[in-house]
Amino acid sequence: MNITRRTLGKLTMGLMGATAFCGISLAADMPKPFDNPGQVKIALVRYLSTGDFFQSYLSGVEAQAKALGVDLRVLDSRQDAALQADMVDQAIALKVDGIIIQHGLTESMKEAAKRAVDAGIKVVAFDVNVENPKIPQIEQSDRDLARLALEQSIKDNGESWKAGYVYVAGIAPLDRRDETWKEFKTKYPGIKEAAMFGTMDNPIANSVANQARSVLSANPDIQVMFAPYDEFAKGVKIAVDEAGLSTSVKIYSADISTSDIAAMREPDSAWAATAATNPAVVGQVSVRALAMLLAGEDPGHNVIVPPTLITQQQLKDADIKNMEELGSKLPQFAHADVAVPAWMPTPNKK
Protein backbone atom coordinates (compact mmCIF):
# COMPACT_ATOMS: atom_id res chain seq x y z
CA MET A 1 0.00 0.00 0.00
CA ASN A 2 1.42 3.42 -0.98
CA ILE A 3 1.15 5.98 1.77
CA THR A 4 0.66 9.44 0.30
CA ARG A 5 0.84 12.64 2.33
CA ARG A 6 -2.97 12.84 2.20
CA THR A 7 -3.35 9.20 3.36
CA LEU A 8 -0.84 9.68 6.15
CA GLY A 9 -2.77 12.72 7.37
CA LYS A 10 -5.98 10.72 7.50
CA LEU A 11 -4.25 7.93 9.40
CA THR A 12 -2.80 10.33 11.93
CA MET A 13 -6.20 11.89 12.60
CA GLY A 14 -8.05 8.58 12.71
CA LEU A 15 -5.74 6.79 15.08
CA MET A 16 -5.22 9.77 17.43
CA GLY A 17 -3.27 8.58 20.47
CA ALA A 18 -2.72 5.06 19.15
CA THR A 19 0.33 6.07 17.14
CA ALA A 20 2.05 7.34 20.28
CA PHE A 21 2.00 3.81 21.65
CA CYS A 22 2.30 1.47 18.73
CA GLY A 23 3.62 3.35 15.74
CA ILE A 24 1.61 3.98 12.61
CA SER A 25 -1.10 1.33 12.33
CA LEU A 26 -2.97 1.58 9.07
CA ALA A 27 -6.66 2.37 9.59
CA ALA A 28 -7.43 0.57 6.33
CA ASP A 29 -6.09 -2.63 7.92
CA MET A 30 -8.35 -2.31 10.97
CA PRO A 31 -11.77 -4.01 11.13
CA LYS A 32 -14.88 -1.88 11.29
CA PRO A 33 -15.61 0.24 13.26
CA PHE A 34 -11.93 0.78 14.09
CA ASP A 35 -11.15 1.92 10.57
CA ASN A 36 -12.59 5.20 11.90
CA PRO A 37 -11.78 4.90 15.63
CA GLY A 38 -12.45 8.50 16.55
CA GLN A 39 -16.15 7.85 15.93
CA VAL A 40 -16.23 4.91 18.36
CA LYS A 41 -17.57 5.83 21.81
CA ILE A 42 -17.21 3.58 24.83
CA ALA A 43 -18.16 4.12 28.47
CA LEU A 44 -16.65 2.77 31.68
CA VAL A 45 -19.34 2.61 34.37
CA ARG A 46 -17.67 2.16 37.77
CA TYR A 47 -19.01 0.97 41.12
CA LEU A 48 -15.70 0.92 43.02
CA SER A 49 -13.02 3.56 42.56
CA THR A 50 -11.40 3.98 46.00
CA GLY A 51 -7.88 2.59 46.32
CA ASP A 52 -4.77 2.09 44.24
CA PHE A 53 -6.11 -1.01 42.48
CA PHE A 54 -8.97 0.90 40.89
CA GLN A 55 -6.81 3.86 39.92
CA SER A 56 -4.41 1.48 38.20
CA TYR A 57 -7.33 -0.34 36.52
CA LEU A 58 -8.59 3.00 35.21
CA SER A 59 -5.13 3.85 33.87
CA GLY A 60 -5.12 0.56 31.95
CA VAL A 61 -8.55 1.28 30.48
CA GLU A 62 -7.41 4.74 29.45
CA ALA A 63 -4.16 3.46 27.94
CA GLN A 64 -5.87 0.80 25.82
CA ALA A 65 -8.61 3.20 24.72
CA LYS A 66 -5.90 5.66 23.66
CA ALA A 67 -4.02 2.93 21.78
CA LEU A 68 -7.22 2.19 19.84
CA GLY A 69 -7.97 5.89 19.37
CA VAL A 70 -11.54 5.65 20.68
CA ASP A 71 -13.60 8.16 22.66
CA LEU A 72 -13.77 7.01 26.31
CA ARG A 73 -16.31 8.31 28.84
CA VAL A 74 -15.83 7.46 32.54
CA LEU A 75 -18.90 7.41 34.81
CA ASP A 76 -18.19 6.85 38.52
CA SER A 77 -21.01 5.93 40.92
CA ARG A 78 -18.77 5.79 44.04
CA GLN A 79 -20.42 2.65 45.42
CA ASP A 80 -23.97 3.86 44.88
CA ALA A 81 -25.72 0.86 43.30
CA ALA A 82 -28.78 2.79 42.13
CA LEU A 83 -26.63 5.53 40.64
CA GLN A 84 -24.52 2.98 38.79
CA ALA A 85 -27.66 1.58 37.15
CA ASP A 86 -28.70 5.12 36.23
CA MET A 87 -25.26 5.69 34.73
CA VAL A 88 -25.72 2.73 32.42
CA ASP A 89 -28.90 4.44 31.22
CA GLN A 90 -26.91 7.67 30.81
CA ALA A 91 -24.42 5.80 28.63
CA ILE A 92 -27.29 4.40 26.56
CA ALA A 93 -28.65 7.94 26.11
CA LEU A 94 -25.19 9.08 25.00
CA LYS A 95 -25.45 6.46 22.23
CA VAL A 96 -22.15 4.85 23.10
CA ASP A 97 -21.11 1.82 21.08
CA GLY A 98 -19.85 -0.18 24.04
CA ILE A 99 -19.96 -0.24 27.83
CA ILE A 100 -17.60 -1.72 30.42
CA ILE A 101 -19.38 -2.35 33.72
CA GLN A 102 -16.76 -2.38 36.48
CA HIS A 103 -17.87 -4.10 39.69
CA GLY A 104 -21.30 -3.59 41.20
CA LEU A 105 -24.15 -5.68 42.58
CA THR A 106 -25.90 -8.32 40.50
CA GLU A 107 -29.36 -7.24 41.61
CA SER A 108 -28.85 -3.63 40.54
CA MET A 109 -26.82 -4.24 37.37
CA LYS A 110 -28.58 -7.23 35.82
CA GLU A 111 -31.49 -5.28 34.35
CA ALA A 112 -29.39 -2.23 33.53
CA ALA A 113 -26.95 -4.38 31.55
CA LYS A 114 -29.87 -6.04 29.74
CA ARG A 115 -31.24 -2.62 28.76
CA ALA A 116 -27.90 -1.76 27.19
CA VAL A 117 -27.76 -5.03 25.24
CA ASP A 118 -31.37 -4.59 24.11
CA ALA A 119 -30.40 -1.13 22.83
CA GLY A 120 -27.80 -2.76 20.57
CA ILE A 121 -24.81 -1.76 22.72
CA LYS A 122 -21.95 -4.20 23.28
CA VAL A 123 -21.23 -4.79 26.96
CA VAL A 124 -18.51 -6.50 29.01
CA ALA A 125 -18.50 -6.81 32.79
CA PHE A 126 -15.49 -6.85 35.09
CA ASP A 127 -15.97 -8.53 38.47
CA VAL A 128 -19.76 -8.30 38.50
CA ASN A 129 -22.02 -11.13 37.43
CA VAL A 130 -24.81 -9.62 35.34
CA GLU A 131 -26.18 -13.07 34.48
CA ASN A 132 -26.35 -12.48 30.74
CA PRO A 133 -24.91 -14.94 28.19
CA LYS A 134 -24.36 -12.09 25.72
CA ILE A 135 -22.03 -10.26 28.12
CA PRO A 136 -18.45 -11.53 28.52
CA GLN A 137 -17.18 -11.64 32.11
CA ILE A 138 -13.69 -10.24 32.67
CA GLU A 139 -12.19 -12.03 35.66
CA GLN A 140 -8.95 -12.13 37.61
CA SER A 141 -9.41 -15.85 38.22
CA ASP A 142 -10.50 -15.02 41.74
CA ARG A 143 -10.48 -18.63 42.87
CA ASP A 144 -6.81 -18.85 41.85
CA LEU A 145 -6.06 -15.58 43.63
CA ALA A 146 -7.44 -17.02 46.86
CA ARG A 147 -5.85 -20.42 46.27
CA LEU A 148 -2.35 -19.01 45.75
CA ALA A 149 -2.53 -16.85 48.88
CA LEU A 150 -3.97 -19.67 51.00
CA GLU A 151 -1.44 -22.21 49.75
CA GLN A 152 1.27 -19.80 50.89
CA SER A 153 -0.43 -19.46 54.28
CA ILE A 154 -0.29 -23.26 54.70
CA LYS A 155 3.36 -23.29 53.64
CA ASP A 156 4.21 -20.57 56.18
CA ASN A 157 2.04 -21.64 59.11
CA GLY A 158 1.28 -25.33 58.76
CA GLU A 159 -2.17 -26.88 58.58
CA SER A 160 -3.57 -25.84 61.97
CA TRP A 161 -4.17 -22.23 63.00
CA LYS A 162 -6.76 -19.78 64.21
CA ALA A 163 -7.92 -17.33 61.57
CA GLY A 164 -9.70 -14.04 61.11
CA TYR A 165 -11.46 -13.63 57.78
CA VAL A 166 -12.50 -10.41 56.05
CA TYR A 167 -15.46 -10.81 53.71
CA VAL A 168 -18.43 -8.86 52.35
CA ALA A 169 -21.07 -10.94 50.56
CA GLY A 170 -22.67 -9.89 47.29
CA ILE A 171 -19.50 -8.64 45.55
CA ALA A 172 -18.77 -11.15 42.75
CA PRO A 173 -14.96 -11.39 43.14
CA LEU A 174 -15.23 -11.67 46.93
CA ASP A 175 -17.92 -14.35 46.59
CA ARG A 176 -15.65 -16.38 44.28
CA ARG A 177 -12.73 -16.00 46.71
CA ASP A 178 -15.03 -17.07 49.53
CA GLU A 179 -15.72 -20.34 47.72
CA THR A 180 -12.00 -21.14 47.83
CA TRP A 181 -11.75 -20.17 51.51
CA LYS A 182 -14.56 -22.62 52.32
CA GLU A 183 -12.82 -25.36 50.34
CA PHE A 184 -9.58 -24.78 52.25
CA LYS A 185 -11.34 -24.98 55.62
CA THR A 186 -12.81 -28.32 54.54
CA LYS A 187 -9.48 -29.59 53.22
CA TYR A 188 -7.61 -28.43 56.33
CA PRO A 189 -9.89 -28.97 59.36
CA GLY A 190 -7.15 -27.62 61.60
CA ILE A 191 -7.97 -24.12 60.30
CA LYS A 192 -10.40 -22.58 62.76
CA GLU A 193 -12.25 -19.40 61.74
CA ALA A 194 -12.41 -17.32 64.92
CA ALA A 195 -14.15 -14.33 63.36
CA MET A 196 -15.57 -13.14 60.06
CA PHE A 197 -15.99 -9.40 59.51
CA GLY A 198 -15.81 -6.80 56.76
CA THR A 199 -17.30 -3.65 55.30
CA MET A 200 -17.20 -1.68 52.06
CA ASP A 201 -17.85 1.64 53.81
CA ASN A 202 -15.51 4.41 52.68
CA PRO A 203 -12.68 4.77 53.45
CA ILE A 204 -12.59 0.98 53.29
CA ALA A 205 -9.20 0.42 54.97
CA ASN A 206 -10.04 2.62 57.95
CA SER A 207 -13.50 1.09 58.33
CA VAL A 208 -12.04 -2.43 58.29
CA ALA A 209 -9.35 -1.35 60.78
CA ASN A 210 -12.08 -0.31 63.22
CA GLN A 211 -13.63 -3.77 62.99
CA ALA A 212 -10.29 -5.58 63.15
CA ARG A 213 -9.40 -3.80 66.42
CA SER A 214 -12.43 -5.38 68.08
CA VAL A 215 -11.76 -8.79 66.55
CA LEU A 216 -8.13 -8.83 67.73
CA SER A 217 -9.14 -7.64 71.18
CA ALA A 218 -11.64 -10.50 71.49
CA ASN A 219 -9.32 -13.05 69.82
CA PRO A 220 -5.69 -12.18 70.66
CA ASP A 221 -4.60 -15.72 69.68
CA ILE A 222 -5.47 -15.27 65.99
CA GLN A 223 -2.44 -16.33 63.95
CA VAL A 224 -3.56 -15.66 60.37
CA MET A 225 -5.75 -12.98 58.81
CA PHE A 226 -7.11 -13.83 55.38
CA ALA A 227 -8.10 -10.51 53.81
CA PRO A 228 -8.61 -11.22 50.09
CA TYR A 229 -8.73 -7.60 48.91
CA ASP A 230 -5.86 -5.22 49.51
CA GLU A 231 -7.98 -2.47 51.07
CA PHE A 232 -9.11 -5.10 53.60
CA ALA A 233 -5.49 -6.09 54.21
CA LYS A 234 -4.46 -2.46 54.76
CA GLY A 235 -7.14 -2.11 57.41
CA VAL A 236 -6.15 -5.33 59.15
CA LYS A 237 -2.49 -4.28 59.15
CA ILE A 238 -3.38 -0.97 60.82
CA ALA A 239 -5.11 -2.86 63.64
CA VAL A 240 -2.39 -5.51 63.93
CA ASP A 241 0.31 -2.85 64.18
CA GLU A 242 -1.62 -0.88 66.78
CA ALA A 243 -2.11 -4.04 68.85
CA GLY A 244 1.61 -4.82 68.74
CA LEU A 245 0.94 -8.16 67.04
CA SER A 246 2.94 -7.71 63.85
CA THR A 247 5.32 -10.56 64.70
CA SER A 248 2.61 -13.00 65.80
CA VAL A 249 -0.05 -12.47 63.07
CA LYS A 250 0.44 -13.02 59.34
CA ILE A 251 -1.79 -11.38 56.72
CA TYR A 252 -2.58 -12.97 53.33
CA SER A 253 -4.42 -10.97 50.69
CA ALA A 254 -5.31 -10.46 47.07
CA ASP A 255 -4.38 -7.53 44.79
CA ILE A 256 -1.29 -5.32 44.83
CA SER A 257 -0.24 -1.68 44.50
CA THR A 258 2.83 0.43 45.16
CA SER A 259 1.56 1.37 48.61
CA ASP A 260 0.87 -2.32 49.32
CA ILE A 261 4.46 -3.15 48.36
CA ALA A 262 5.74 -0.50 50.77
CA ALA A 263 3.54 -1.90 53.56
CA MET A 264 4.74 -5.46 52.92
CA ARG A 265 8.41 -4.36 52.97
CA GLU A 266 8.21 -2.59 56.32
CA PRO A 267 10.37 -4.12 59.09
CA ASP A 268 8.46 -6.93 60.84
CA SER A 269 5.45 -6.39 58.55
CA ALA A 270 2.60 -8.81 59.23
CA TRP A 271 1.63 -8.73 55.54
CA ALA A 272 3.27 -11.94 54.34
CA ALA A 273 1.92 -12.51 50.84
CA THR A 274 -0.64 -11.53 48.26
CA ALA A 275 -1.83 -12.96 44.97
CA ALA A 276 -2.53 -10.47 42.23
CA THR A 277 -3.03 -9.61 38.64
CA ASN A 278 -1.73 -6.32 37.33
CA PRO A 279 -4.81 -4.08 37.56
CA ALA A 280 -3.61 -1.95 34.64
CA VAL A 281 -3.38 -5.09 32.51
CA VAL A 282 -6.90 -6.11 33.60
CA GLY A 283 -8.11 -2.67 32.51
CA GLN A 284 -6.46 -3.12 29.13
CA VAL A 285 -7.99 -6.59 28.72
CA SER A 286 -11.45 -5.18 29.54
CA VAL A 287 -11.18 -2.68 26.67
CA ARG A 288 -9.73 -5.26 24.29
CA ALA A 289 -12.56 -7.71 24.95
CA LEU A 290 -15.09 -4.96 24.30
CA ALA A 291 -13.27 -3.95 21.12
CA MET A 292 -13.39 -7.53 19.89
CA LEU A 293 -17.18 -7.55 20.37
CA LEU A 294 -17.46 -4.28 18.47
CA ALA A 295 -15.43 -5.80 15.64
CA GLY A 296 -17.77 -8.80 15.49
CA GLU A 297 -15.31 -11.17 17.17
CA ASP A 298 -15.85 -13.43 20.19
CA PRO A 299 -13.48 -12.96 23.15
CA GLY A 300 -15.18 -15.84 24.97
CA HIS A 301 -17.73 -15.63 27.78
CA ASN A 302 -15.13 -15.85 30.58
CA VAL A 303 -12.06 -13.75 29.83
CA ILE A 304 -9.61 -14.71 32.57
CA VAL A 305 -6.40 -12.88 33.49
CA PRO A 306 -4.05 -15.27 35.37
CA PRO A 307 -2.69 -14.16 38.78
CA THR A 308 0.81 -14.19 40.29
CA LEU A 309 1.82 -15.01 43.87
CA ILE A 310 3.88 -12.20 45.44
CA THR A 311 5.52 -12.80 48.80
CA GLN A 312 7.13 -10.38 51.20
CA GLN A 313 10.37 -12.33 50.81
CA GLN A 314 10.29 -11.98 47.01
CA LEU A 315 9.87 -8.23 47.30
CA LYS A 316 12.82 -7.94 49.66
CA ASP A 317 15.10 -10.37 47.81
CA ALA A 318 14.53 -8.65 44.46
CA ASP A 319 14.44 -5.17 46.06
CA ILE A 320 11.06 -4.44 44.47
CA LYS A 321 9.73 -1.09 45.68
CA ASN A 322 6.92 -0.21 43.26
CA MET A 323 4.63 -1.54 40.55
CA GLU A 324 7.05 -0.68 37.75
CA GLU A 325 9.81 -2.75 39.34
CA LEU A 326 7.35 -5.54 40.05
CA GLY A 327 6.51 -5.72 36.35
CA SER A 328 10.13 -5.60 35.24
CA LYS A 329 11.40 -8.14 37.79
CA LEU A 330 8.39 -10.47 37.60
CA PRO A 331 7.65 -10.48 33.84
CA GLN A 332 4.65 -12.78 34.25
CA PHE A 333 2.97 -9.94 36.14
CA ALA A 334 3.57 -7.28 33.48
CA HIS A 335 1.62 -8.70 30.55
CA ALA A 336 -1.33 -10.94 29.77
CA ASP A 337 -1.71 -12.38 26.28
CA VAL A 338 -5.48 -12.33 26.67
CA ALA A 339 -7.94 -10.93 24.12
CA VAL A 340 -5.20 -9.79 21.72
CA PRO A 341 -6.21 -10.39 18.07
CA ALA A 342 -3.53 -9.69 15.50
CA TRP A 343 -5.07 -6.39 14.40
CA MET A 344 -5.29 -4.94 17.91
CA PRO A 345 -2.95 -2.04 18.77
CA THR A 346 -1.94 -2.14 22.44
CA PRO A 347 -0.05 0.19 24.76
CA ASN A 348 2.76 -2.38 24.97
CA LYS A 349 3.47 -2.49 21.25
CA LYS A 350 6.15 -0.11 20.11
C-alpha positions in Angstrom: 0.0 0.0 0.0 1.4 3.4 -1.0 1.2 6.0 1.8 0.7 9.4 0.3 0.8 12.6 2.3 -3.0 12.8 2.2 -3.4 9.2 3.4 -0.8 9.7 6.2 -2.8 12.7 7.4 -6.0 10.7 7.5 -4.3 7.9 9.4 -2.8 10.3 11.9 -6.2 11.9 12.6 -8.1 8.6 12.7 -5.7 6.8 15.1 -5.2 9.8 17.4 -3.3 8.6 20.5 -2.7 5.1 19.1 0.3 6.1 17.1 2.0 7.3 20.3 2.0 3.8 21.6 2.3 1.5 18.7 3.6 3.4 15.7 1.6 4.0 12.6 -1.1 1.3 12.3 -3.0 1.6 9.1 -6.7 2.4 9.6 -7.4 0.6 6.3 -6.1 -2.6 7.9 -8.4 -2.3 11.0 -11.8 -4.0 11.1 -14.9 -1.9 11.3 -15.6 0.2 13.3 -11.9 0.8 14.1 -11.2 1.9 10.6 -12.6 5.2 11.9 -11.8 4.9 15.6 -12.4 8.5 16.5 -16.1 7.9 15.9 -16.2 4.9 18.4 -17.6 5.8 21.8 -17.2 3.6 24.8 -18.2 4.1 28.5 -16.7 2.8 31.7 -19.3 2.6 34.4 -17.7 2.2 37.8 -19.0 1.0 41.1 -15.7 0.9 43.0 -13.0 3.6 42.6 -11.4 4.0 46.0 -7.9 2.6 46.3 -4.8 2.1 44.2 -6.1 -1.0 42.5 -9.0 0.9 40.9 -6.8 3.9 39.9 -4.4 1.5 38.2 -7.3 -0.3 36.5 -8.6 3.0 35.2 -5.1 3.8 33.9 -5.1 0.6 32.0 -8.6 1.3 30.5 -7.4 4.7 29.5 -4.2 3.5 27.9 -5.9 0.8 25.8 -8.6 3.2 24.7 -5.9 5.7 23.7 -4.0 2.9 21.8 -7.2 2.2 19.8 -8.0 5.9 19.4 -11.5 5.6 20.7 -13.6 8.2 22.7 -13.8 7.0 26.3 -16.3 8.3 28.8 -15.8 7.5 32.5 -18.9 7.4 34.8 -18.2 6.8 38.5 -21.0 5.9 40.9 -18.8 5.8 44.0 -20.4 2.6 45.4 -24.0 3.9 44.9 -25.7 0.9 43.3 -28.8 2.8 42.1 -26.6 5.5 40.6 -24.5 3.0 38.8 -27.7 1.6 37.2 -28.7 5.1 36.2 -25.3 5.7 34.7 -25.7 2.7 32.4 -28.9 4.4 31.2 -26.9 7.7 30.8 -24.4 5.8 28.6 -27.3 4.4 26.6 -28.6 7.9 26.1 -25.2 9.1 25.0 -25.5 6.5 22.2 -22.2 4.8 23.1 -21.1 1.8 21.1 -19.9 -0.2 24.0 -20.0 -0.2 27.8 -17.6 -1.7 30.4 -19.4 -2.4 33.7 -16.8 -2.4 36.5 -17.9 -4.1 39.7 -21.3 -3.6 41.2 -24.1 -5.7 42.6 -25.9 -8.3 40.5 -29.4 -7.2 41.6 -28.8 -3.6 40.5 -26.8 -4.2 37.4 -28.6 -7.2 35.8 -31.5 -5.3 34.4 -29.4 -2.2 33.5 -27.0 -4.4 31.5 -29.9 -6.0 29.7 -31.2 -2.6 28.8 -27.9 -1.8 27.2 -27.8 -5.0 25.2 -31.4 -4.6 24.1 -30.4 -1.1 22.8 -27.8 -2.8 20.6 -24.8 -1.8 22.7 -22.0 -4.2 23.3 -21.2 -4.8 27.0 -18.5 -6.5 29.0 -18.5 -6.8 32.8 -15.5 -6.9 35.1 -16.0 -8.5 38.5 -19.8 -8.3 38.5 -22.0 -11.1 37.4 -24.8 -9.6 35.3 -26.2 -13.1 34.5 -26.3 -12.5 30.7 -24.9 -14.9 28.2 -24.4 -12.1 25.7 -22.0 -10.3 28.1 -18.4 -11.5 28.5 -17.2 -11.6 32.1 -13.7 -10.2 32.7 -12.2 -12.0 35.7 -9.0 -12.1 37.6 -9.4 -15.9 38.2 -10.5 -15.0 41.7 -10.5 -18.6 42.9 -6.8 -18.8 41.8 -6.1 -15.6 43.6 -7.4 -17.0 46.9 -5.8 -20.4 46.3 -2.3 -19.0 45.7 -2.5 -16.9 48.9 -4.0 -19.7 51.0 -1.4 -22.2 49.8 1.3 -19.8 50.9 -0.4 -19.5 54.3 -0.3 -23.3 54.7 3.4 -23.3 53.6 4.2 -20.6 56.2 2.0 -21.6 59.1 1.3 -25.3 58.8 -2.2 -26.9 58.6 -3.6 -25.8 62.0 -4.2 -22.2 63.0 -6.8 -19.8 64.2 -7.9 -17.3 61.6 -9.7 -14.0 61.1 -11.5 -13.6 57.8 -12.5 -10.4 56.1 -15.5 -10.8 53.7 -18.4 -8.9 52.4 -21.1 -10.9 50.6 -22.7 -9.9 47.3 -19.5 -8.6 45.6 -18.8 -11.1 42.8 -15.0 -11.4 43.1 -15.2 -11.7 46.9 -17.9 -14.4 46.6 -15.6 -16.4 44.3 -12.7 -16.0 46.7 -15.0 -17.1 49.5 -15.7 -20.3 47.7 -12.0 -21.1 47.8 -11.8 -20.2 51.5 -14.6 -22.6 52.3 -12.8 -25.4 50.3 -9.6 -24.8 52.2 -11.3 -25.0 55.6 -12.8 -28.3 54.5 -9.5 -29.6 53.2 -7.6 -28.4 56.3 -9.9 -29.0 59.4 -7.2 -27.6 61.6 -8.0 -24.1 60.3 -10.4 -22.6 62.8 -12.2 -19.4 61.7 -12.4 -17.3 64.9 -14.2 -14.3 63.4 -15.6 -13.1 60.1 -16.0 -9.4 59.5 -15.8 -6.8 56.8 -17.3 -3.6 55.3 -17.2 -1.7 52.1 -17.9 1.6 53.8 -15.5 4.4 52.7 -12.7 4.8 53.4 -12.6 1.0 53.3 -9.2 0.4 55.0 -10.0 2.6 58.0 -13.5 1.1 58.3 -12.0 -2.4 58.3 -9.4 -1.3 60.8 -12.1 -0.3 63.2 -13.6 -3.8 63.0 -10.3 -5.6 63.2 -9.4 -3.8 66.4 -12.4 -5.4 68.1 -11.8 -8.8 66.5 -8.1 -8.8 67.7 -9.1 -7.6 71.2 -11.6 -10.5 71.5 -9.3 -13.1 69.8 -5.7 -12.2 70.7 -4.6 -15.7 69.7 -5.5 -15.3 66.0 -2.4 -16.3 64.0 -3.6 -15.7 60.4 -5.7 -13.0 58.8 -7.1 -13.8 55.4 -8.1 -10.5 53.8 -8.6 -11.2 50.1 -8.7 -7.6 48.9 -5.9 -5.2 49.5 -8.0 -2.5 51.1 -9.1 -5.1 53.6 -5.5 -6.1 54.2 -4.5 -2.5 54.8 -7.1 -2.1 57.4 -6.1 -5.3 59.2 -2.5 -4.3 59.1 -3.4 -1.0 60.8 -5.1 -2.9 63.6 -2.4 -5.5 63.9 0.3 -2.9 64.2 -1.6 -0.9 66.8 -2.1 -4.0 68.9 1.6 -4.8 68.7 0.9 -8.2 67.0 2.9 -7.7 63.9 5.3 -10.6 64.7 2.6 -13.0 65.8 -0.1 -12.5 63.1 0.4 -13.0 59.3 -1.8 -11.4 56.7 -2.6 -13.0 53.3 -4.4 -11.0 50.7 -5.3 -10.5 47.1 -4.4 -7.5 44.8 -1.3 -5.3 44.8 -0.2 -1.7 44.5 2.8 0.4 45.2 1.6 1.4 48.6 0.9 -2.3 49.3 4.5 -3.2 48.4 5.7 -0.5 50.8 3.5 -1.9 53.6 4.7 -5.5 52.9 8.4 -4.4 53.0 8.2 -2.6 56.3 10.4 -4.1 59.1 8.5 -6.9 60.8 5.5 -6.4 58.6 2.6 -8.8 59.2 1.6 -8.7 55.5 3.3 -11.9 54.3 1.9 -12.5 50.8 -0.6 -11.5 48.3 -1.8 -13.0 45.0 -2.5 -10.5 42.2 -3.0 -9.6 38.6 -1.7 -6.3 37.3 -4.8 -4.1 37.6 -3.6 -1.9 34.6 -3.4 -5.1 32.5 -6.9 -6.1 33.6 -8.1 -2.7 32.5 -6.5 -3.1 29.1 -8.0 -6.6 28.7 -11.4 -5.2 29.5 -11.2 -2.7 26.7 -9.7 -5.3 24.3 -12.6 -7.7 24.9 -15.1 -5.0 24.3 -13.3 -4.0 21.1 -13.4 -7.5 19.9 -17.2 -7.6 20.4 -17.5 -4.3 18.5 -15.4 -5.8 15.6 -17.8 -8.8 15.5 -15.3 -11.2 17.2 -15.9 -13.4 20.2 -13.5 -13.0 23.1 -15.2 -15.8 25.0 -17.7 -15.6 27.8 -15.1 -15.8 30.6 -12.1 -13.7 29.8 -9.6 -14.7 32.6 -6.4 -12.9 33.5 -4.0 -15.3 35.4 -2.7 -14.2 38.8 0.8 -14.2 40.3 1.8 -15.0 43.9 3.9 -12.2 45.4 5.5 -12.8 48.8 7.1 -10.4 51.2 10.4 -12.3 50.8 10.3 -12.0 47.0 9.9 -8.2 47.3 12.8 -7.9 49.7 15.1 -10.4 47.8 14.5 -8.6 44.5 14.4 -5.2 46.1 11.1 -4.4 44.5 9.7 -1.1 45.7 6.9 -0.2 43.3 4.6 -1.5 40.5 7.0 -0.7 37.7 9.8 -2.7 39.3 7.3 -5.5 40.0 6.5 -5.7 36.4 10.1 -5.6 35.2 11.4 -8.1 37.8 8.4 -10.5 37.6 7.6 -10.5 33.8 4.7 -12.8 34.2 3.0 -9.9 36.1 3.6 -7.3 33.5 1.6 -8.7 30.5 -1.3 -10.9 29.8 -1.7 -12.4 26.3 -5.5 -12.3 26.7 -7.9 -10.9 24.1 -5.2 -9.8 21.7 -6.2 -10.4 18.1 -3.5 -9.7 15.5 -5.1 -6.4 14.4 -5.3 -4.9 17.9 -2.9 -2.0 18.8 -1.9 -2.1 22.4 0.0 0.2 24.8 2.8 -2.4 25.0 3.5 -2.5 21.2 6.1 -0.1 20.1 
